[in-house]
């Protein structure tokens, strides 16, 4: 008797699973649209090729609020290691990385050969 009840319950369990699976399979699908729309394609900008040498180049060391002791020290060490390179230290205008400084960018574009920019904490 106990054996028959176990088999009956097992059969009912599998029947419920089969019926539930059949109901789930009949549900309709929902299409979701992104409210931001389709973003424009990303324009890939290749990296600048490496210099063969730093001799005769002007490299800017830019501080964007990283602290007033670390990057001047970097400039000093790099000037000792590369004496034929001109090292220029500048503080970027603004409070953080996202503030623009068009005068500094124009100066670097006109006179600079490269940039070291401190962007961390």
Buried (B, 14 or more C-beta within 10 A) or exposed (E): EEEEEEEEEEEEEEEEEEEEEEEEEEEEEEEEEEEEEEEEEEEEEEEEEEEEEBEEBBBBBBBBBBEEEEBEEBBEEBBEEBEEBBBBBBBBEEEEEEEEBEEBBEBBEEEBBBBBBBEEE
